[in-house]
Amino acid sequence: MIVARFTCEILGAIPVGELEVRARVARPGRSVELLEAVATAGARDVACARAWRVLRTDSQSVDSGRPDPRPCPVRW
């Protein structure tokens, strides 16, 4: 699987010191998964992150149905 989208939110000042990080699979699946993590300092959440993972597959090119673009005119 590959990460298709990743977001991270800083919820407040992150102290220099010990942090607790909890991670979980919020939405399990065979082809799409949502992963979540939360960093906590003391009793306060200071950051959270989410990542969507999708199954990497080989696929063929898709014809757009549009004609090829015209070449740009050459100007000298």
PyRosetta script that sets phi, psi and omega in degrees:
from pyrosetta import init, pose_from_sequence

init()
pose = pose_from_sequence("MIVARFTCEILGAIPVGELEVRARVARPGRSVELLEAVATAGARDVACARAWRVLRTDSQSVDSGRPDPRPCPVRW")
pose.set_psi(1, 152.2)
pose.set_omega(1, 178.0)
pose.set_phi(2, -124.3)
pose.set_psi(2, 152.8)
pose.set_omega(2, 177.8)
pose.set_phi(3, -79.2)
pose.set_psi(3, 121.4)
pose.set_omega(3, -179.7)
pose.set_phi(4, -95.3)
pose.set_psi(4, -29.9)
pose.set_omega(4, 179.6)
pose.set_phi(5, -151.1)
pose.set_psi(5, 138.0)
pose.set_omega(5, 179.6)
pose.set_phi(6, -134.9)
pose.set_psi(6, 131.7)
pose.set_omega(6, 175.1)
pose.set_phi(7, -130.7)
pose.set_psi(7, 145.7)
pose.set_omega(7, 178.2)
pose.set_phi(8, -137.0)
pose.set_psi(8, 130.1)
pose.set_omega(8, 179.0)
pose.set_phi(9, -117.6)
pose.set_psi(9, 128.0)
pose.set_omega(9, 174.3)
pose.set_phi(10, -94.2)
pose.set_psi(10, 115.9)
pose.set_omega(10, -173.2)
pose.set_phi(11, -91.5)
pose.set_psi(11, -13.1)
pose.set_omega(11, -179.5)
pose.set_phi(12, -179.3)
pose.set_psi(12, -175.4)
pose.set_omega(12, 179.2)
pose.set_phi(13, -62.6)
pose.set_psi(13, 132.5)
pose.set_omega(13, 179.5)
pose.set_phi(14, -98.2)
pose.set_psi(14, 114.7)
pose.set_omega(14, -176.1)
pose.set_phi(15, -73.3)
pose.set_psi(15, 154.0)
pose.set_omega(15, 172.8)
pose.set_phi(16, -82.1)
pose.set_psi(16, 115.9)
pose.set_omega(16, -176.8)
pose.set_phi(17, 154.0)
pose.set_psi(17, -159.7)
pose.set_omega(17, -176.7)
pose.set_phi(18, -75.8)
pose.set_psi(18, 135.8)
pose.set_omega(18, 173.8)
pose.set_phi(19, -124.2)
pose.set_psi(19, 148.9)
pose.set_omega(19, 171.4)
pose.set_phi(20, -105.3)
pose.set_psi(20, 131.7)
pose.set_omega(20, 178.7)
pose.set_phi(21, -120.0)
pose.set_psi(21, 125.7)
pose.set_omega(21, 176.9)
pose.set_phi(22, -113.9)
pose.set_psi(22, 134.7)
pose.set_omega(22, 178.7)
pose.set_phi(23, -129.7)
pose.set_psi(23, 148.7)
pose.set_omega(23, 179.3)
pose.set_phi(24, -154.8)
pose.set_psi(24, 160.7)
pose.set_omega(24, 171.9)
pose.set_phi(25, -92.2)
pose.set_psi(25, 108.3)
pose.set_omega(25, -176.0)
pose.set_phi(26, -78.5)
pose.set_psi(26, -32.4)
pose.set_omega(26, 179.5)
pose.set_phi(27, -139.4)
pose.set_psi(27, 96.6)
pose.set_omega(27, 178.5)
pose.set_phi(28, -75.4)
pose.set_psi(28, 155.8)
pose.set_omega(28, 177.4)
pose.set_phi(29, -175.4)
pose.set_psi(29, 164.3)
pose.set_omega(29, 179.3)
pose.set_phi(30, -78.7)
pose.set_psi(30, -33.0)
pose.set_omega(30, -176.9)
pose.set_phi(31, -118.3)
pose.set_psi(31, -18.5)
pose.set_omega(31, 179.1)
pose.set_phi(32, -140.1)
pose.set_psi(32, 132.7)
pose.set_omega(32, 177.0)
pose.set_phi(33, -134.3)
pose.set_psi(33, 148.2)
pose.set_omega(33, 172.8)
pose.set_phi(34, -114.8)
pose.set_psi(34, 122.4)
pose.set_omega(34, 178.7)
pose.set_phi(35, -107.6)
pose.set_psi(35, 143.6)
pose.set_omega(35, 179.2)
pose.set_phi(36, -133.8)
pose.set_psi(36, 147.1)
pose.set_omega(36, 175.3)
pose.set_phi(37, -142.8)
pose.set_psi(37, 146.2)
pose.set_omega(37, 178.7)
pose.set_phi(38, -132.9)
pose.set_psi(38, 131.1)
pose.set_omega(38, 174.8)
pose.set_phi(39, -102.3)
pose.set_psi(39, 130.5)
pose.set_omega(39, -176.3)
pose.set_phi(40, -124.3)
pose.set_psi(40, 136.1)
pose.set_omega(40, 173.8)
pose.set_phi(41, -119.0)
pose.set_psi(41, 115.6)
pose.set_omega(41, -174.7)
pose.set_phi(42, 69.2)
pose.set_psi(42, -121.8)
pose.set_omega(42, 178.5)
pose.set_phi(43, -110.9)
pose.set_psi(43, 18.4)
pose.set_omega(43, -173.6)
pose.set_phi(44, -122.0)
pose.set_psi(44, 129.9)
pose.set_omega(44, 174.1)
pose.set_phi(45, -71.7)
pose.set_psi(45, 128.6)
pose.set_omega(45, -178.6)
pose.set_phi(46, -112.2)
pose.set_psi(46, -18.3)
pose.set_omega(46, 178.3)
pose.set_phi(47, -159.3)
pose.set_psi(47, 150.3)
pose.set_omega(47, 173.7)
pose.set_phi(48, -141.0)
pose.set_psi(48, 151.5)
pose.set_omega(48, -178.4)
pose.set_phi(49, -140.1)
pose.set_psi(49, 149.9)
pose.set_omega(49, 176.1)
pose.set_phi(50, -136.3)
pose.set_psi(50, 145.6)
pose.set_omega(50, 177.4)
pose.set_phi(51, -140.7)
pose.set_psi(51, 131.1)
pose.set_omega(51, 172.8)
pose.set_phi(52, -95.0)
pose.set_psi(52, 125.9)
pose.set_omega(52, 175.1)
pose.set_phi(53, -110.7)
pose.set_psi(53, 137.3)
pose.set_omega(53, 178.8)
pose.set_phi(54, -125.2)
pose.set_psi(54, 153.6)
pose.set_omega(54, 179.4)
pose.set_phi(55, -70.8)
pose.set_psi(55, 128.4)
pose.set_omega(55, 179.2)
pose.set_phi(56, -84.7)
pose.set_psi(56, 124.0)
pose.set_omega(56, 179.6)
pose.set_phi(57, -133.4)
pose.set_psi(57, 159.4)
pose.set_omega(57, 173.2)
pose.set_phi(58, -86.6)
pose.set_psi(58, 140.2)
pose.set_omega(58, 178.2)
pose.set_phi(59, -141.0)
pose.set_psi(59, 158.3)
pose.set_omega(59, 178.6)
pose.set_phi(60, -87.0)
pose.set_psi(60, 160.0)
pose.set_omega(60, 175.7)
pose.set_phi(61, -66.0)
pose.set_psi(61, 145.9)
pose.set_omega(61, 179.8)
pose.set_phi(62, -106.2)
pose.set_psi(62, 129.2)
pose.set_omega(62, 178.2)
pose.set_phi(63, -74.9)
pose.set_psi(63, 127.2)
pose.set_omega(63, -177.7)
pose.set_phi(64, -76.6)
pose.set_psi(64, -17.7)
pose.set_omega(64, -177.9)
pose.set_phi(65, 81.9)
pose.set_psi(65, 0.1)
pose.set_omega(65, 179.6)
pose.set_phi(66, -98.5)
pose.set_psi(66, 148.6)
pose.set_omega(66, 176.4)
pose.set_phi(67, -70.8)
pose.set_psi(67, 158.6)
pose.set_omega(67, 177.4)
pose.set_phi(68, -62.3)
pose.set_psi(68, 144.0)
pose.set_omega(68, -179.8)
pose.set_phi(69, -65.8)
pose.set_psi(69, 149.8)
pose.set_omega(69, 177.5)
pose.set_phi(70, -71.8)
pose.set_psi(70, 148.4)
pose.set_omega(70, 177.9)
pose.set_phi(71, -68.6)
pose.set_psi(71, 150.5)
pose.set_omega(71, 178.7)
pose.set_phi(72, -70.6)
pose.set_psi(72, 140.7)
pose.set_omega(72, 177.0)
pose.set_phi(73, -67.8)
pose.set_psi(73, 144.0)
pose.set_omega(73, 179.6)
pose.set_phi(74, -90.0)
pose.set_psi(74, 126.6)
pose.set_omega(74, 178.8)
pose.set_phi(75, -119.9)
pose.set_psi(75, 129.7)
pose.set_omega(75, -179.8)
pose.set_phi(76, -114.3)
pose.dump_pdb("model.pdb")
